[in-house]
C-alpha cells in the first residue's frame, strides 16, 4: 500500500506532515529528524483504528524521507503520486 505524504513548513519554522488520503492524519514537529518515521506510525495507527486488518506488506509513505531531506536543504519537496 502506498500513501502520499506532504511536508510543509509553517511560518514559525516548524513542519507539518499530512496524509491527504486520511482525513485528519497529520503530525507537527519543530524538527525534520524522525518526522517521516512518526508519520508512518501515525498512518499505521490510523488504519488500525478503522478496524481493518493491515497487510503484511510494509506501508510505504511515498518519498517522505526524500521530501524531508529536500525541505531541510531549503528546497520545496517534489512528491510522487501513488501509482506513478
C-alpha positions in Angstrom: 0.0 0.0 0.0 1.3 3.4 -0.9 0.1 6.7 0.5 1.3 10.1 -0.5 2.6 12.4 2.3 3.1 16.1 2.1 5.5 18.0 4.4 5.1 21.8 4.7 6.9 24.5 6.7 4.8 26.7 9.0 5.6 30.4 9.4 7.2 29.7 12.8 9.7 27.3 11.1 8.1 24.1 12.4 7.0 21.3 10.0 3.7 19.6 9.3 3.4 16.2 7.6 0.0 15.2 6.3 -1.5 12.2 4.5 -4.3 13.7 2.3 -5.9 10.3 1.8 -6.6 10.0 5.5 -8.6 13.0 6.8 -7.1 14.5 10.0 -3.9 12.4 9.7 -1.2 14.9 10.4 1.8 15.4 12.7 3.7 18.5 13.5 7.3 18.9 14.7 9.9 21.5 15.3 12.5 19.3 13.6 12.5 17.1 10.5 14.5 14.4 12.2 12.2 11.5 12.8 9.2 13.2 11.2 8.8 10.5 8.4 9.0 7.7 10.9 6.5 9.4 13.2 4.2 9.9 10.2 4.5 6.2 9.4 3.5 5.2 12.9 0.6 7.7 12.8 -0.7 6.2 9.5 -0.4 2.7 10.8 -2.4 3.7 13.9 -5.0 5.5 11.8 -5.5 2.4 9.6 -5.7 0.1 12.7 -8.3 2.4 14.2 -10.5 1.7 11.2 -10.7 -2.0 12.4 -9.3 -3.2 9.1 -6.5 -5.7 9.1 -3.2 -4.3 7.9 -1.5 -6.0 5.1 1.7 -7.8 6.0 3.4 -5.7 3.3 5.1 -2.6 4.6 3.2 0.7 4.3 5.5 2.9 2.1 5.0 6.6 2.6 5.9 7.8 -0.9 9.2 9.6 -0.7 8.6 11.0 2.8 12.3 10.7 3.7 13.4 12.3 0.5 11.0 15.2 1.0 12.2 15.8 4.5 15.8 16.0 3.2 14.7 18.5 0.5 12.9 20.7 3.0 15.9 20.5 5.3 18.1 21.6 2.4 15.8 24.6 1.8 14.1 23.2 -1.3 10.5 22.6 -2.0 9.9 18.9 -1.9 8.7 17.1 -5.1 6.3 14.3 -4.0 5.4 11.5 -6.3 1.8 10.5 -6.5 0.9 6.9 -5.8 0.8 4.8 -8.9 3.3 7.0 -10.9 
